[in-house]
Amino acid sequence: MQPMQPMPGMGMGGSYAPMPPAPAMPPAPGMTPGSAQPVLVDMQHPGEGQPSHTVEVPETFQAVHHEEDDIPLWRPFGVGLMEDLRTKLPWYLSDIKDGFDTKAIITVLYLFWGALANAVAFGALLGEGTEGYMGATETLLATAALGMIYPLLCGQPLTIMGATGPIAAYILALRGLGNAVGVKFLPLYAWSGLFLSGFLFLGSMFSLSNYVRKVTRFTEELFSVLISVIFIYSALNYFIGLFTDKDAGEGEAKAGLLVGLLTFFTALSIRGSRNGPLFTQWIRNRVADFAPVIAIGLGLGLAWALIGHYGIEKVDLDFLPLNTEGGIASTTLGTDVRPWVVDLGDIDGAGIGLSVLGGLFGFIVMFFDQNITVRLVNAREHKMKKGFGYDMDMMALCFCTVLLSILGCPWMVSATVPSLNHCRSLCFLGNESNQQPEHDAAKLEENSKKAVESIRSIMEREGVLGGEDRPTLLKRSNSHSDLVKKLHEETASALDNLSLPTGTGITGCLEQRVSPVAVHLLILMSLLFLRPVLEGIPMAVLRGLFLYNGWTNLAGNEFWERIWLVITDPTKYPNKGFCQITPLYKVHMWTLLQVVLLVLINVLMASPASFVFPVVIGLLHPLRLWLGRSGYYTAEELEQIDSHF
């Protein structure tokens, strides 16, 4: 067998050439000459596609790579999973060793607070919607347990597991369905989760994640805006409810709104300081990383200051519901009311049949939520060198979902915002990473020469420069402004393709498995020993954090930018490809279609038929494929408005 090795300077989407065959080795004891033999891989000088130390790996598990753009929609049973194992297992010891880098330790210290706040906030939301049967205690336990198990089994450990808006919305829809048909929630949920795990198993074994790797921004951007809408709607609904609910006093409404807005604007302002003029870039980045934590601290301080000044009777804020009376092993409602292990026999045959459908629809939501996040983390801009493992991710999620379903804890997936924060905090910027290997420098020089020649050809074609047999001054076919735009686009493309380190650009990433395990271990410690402290967090602070998460998740989303394009001054249009499409109403029609689909999904989620909203999500990409074949948009226009992300 000849292991595949990337050509120098190429990433996962590059060309590959076979390595020379490893020297013949005598069979190990108990092995026949034709069986897999250990191969000693020299890792002393890491380069593209090489681990960072010497590892003896069975030949069966040598890495296999594929062109990113040449991936089948599905693969025969188990083939993709085995190739993921061959890609990732040689790196496993390196993943542990690299996790003790100082950069990983710093990441753990700040990411813990964000992950804890996310778990607490979603726990409160689910607790309200399920009448405490799945509350903050269960959400914290699920986050901690899954967050420690998943990174050890998956293919991309940089993703942070947690509850997400679409998953939480579907769990509440499942609760509503159970109430409508007279089936108890927890048994219905547990059986749905077991069937969901079965679908995840089949998805892993047949490499169905490849489907999402072909999804374009049409689906990804709409799904991302949907997540923001869920966050923002939940927050605004809470604050408006403080003033409309007859049971809420005037003091609670005013104090809750004040505390929530302080949390939101504080986090938003601190996050924006990253590009401010004060202090050094390193200090601004570290402060911005802790924006949600600082905001929560100020929100807590204001809430308790108001209580201390006016008294708990006038400032009657509602706090995070946690059961501290039953000890560290108690559920939110207490184990006498709601035990940890769900009674799978407390449901009839019709309910089990309904749970098959529940598992299928849950699989659609989890499939997109999980894989889109992993795809964003695996983006080429993050300069990953250890390969991917989408099928390993799905199999790890399958095992974890079985556990969570039996315990009646909320399902977890790779949460987009925490995962991207985790990945980017581990990225090397500018000269922060190790020096380039010599073969990478040679390839960089070669690609740089090609980029210069490309720019020169544009200038010659436009008559700005003369070729060998051409005069210097020719009649230009375009105006000076058009020429400048062309040169700008070509230069930007060259810089992006070459990935030149400019001092602030990403040049590498610390890929390891230790930091996500450490973050969720700290969450488990908080659940076990800090319940009284967590119980003192006002719900208004958590809703302010929801508003912050929803708003910041819209940053950089082209769908969101195009929504405002219709009322934007043409001289202020963003420098994006979709602004080059003429006539521009074709862009507005594309955006309008996405808006209609977004409204449809939200209307379904708020209706008695909320159970079926995953079907619309599953139809987004087929609809996009139909648009591509309709002929209304040219291939060039589709590339400008909806290229692969």
Secondary structure, 3 states (H helix, E strand, C coil): CCCEEECCCCCCCCCEEECCCCCCCCCCCCCCCCCCCEEEECCCCCCCCCCCCCEEEEHHHCCCCCCCCCCCCCCCCCHHHHHHHHHHHHHHHHHHHHHHCHHHHHHHHHHHHHHHHHHHHHHHHHHHHCCCCCCHHHHHHHHHHHHHHHHHHCCCCCCCEECCHHHHHHHHHHHHHHHHHCCCHHHHHHHHHHHHHHHHHHHHHCCHHHHHHHCEHHHHHHHHHHHHHHHHHHHHHHHHHHHHCCCCCHHHHHHHHHHHHHHHHHHHHHHHHHHCCCCCHHHHHHHHHCHHHHHHHHHHHHHHHHHHHHCCCCCCCCECCCCCCCCCCCCCCCCCCCCCCCCCCCCCHHHHHHHHHHHHHHHHHHHHHHHHHHHHHCCHHHCCCCCCCHHHHHHHHHHHHHHHHHHCCCCCEECHHHHHHHHHHCEEEHHHCCCCCHHHHHHHHHHHHHHHHHHHHHHHHCCCCCCCCCCCCCCCCCCHHHHHHHHHHHHHHHHHHHCCCCCCCEEEECCCCHHHHHHHHHHHHHHHHCHHHHCCCEHHHHHHHHHHHHHHCCCCCHHHHHHCHHHCCHHHCCCCHHHHCCCCHHHHHHHHHHHHHHHHHHHHHCCCCHHHHHHHHHCHHHHHHHHHHCCCCCHHHHHHHHCEC
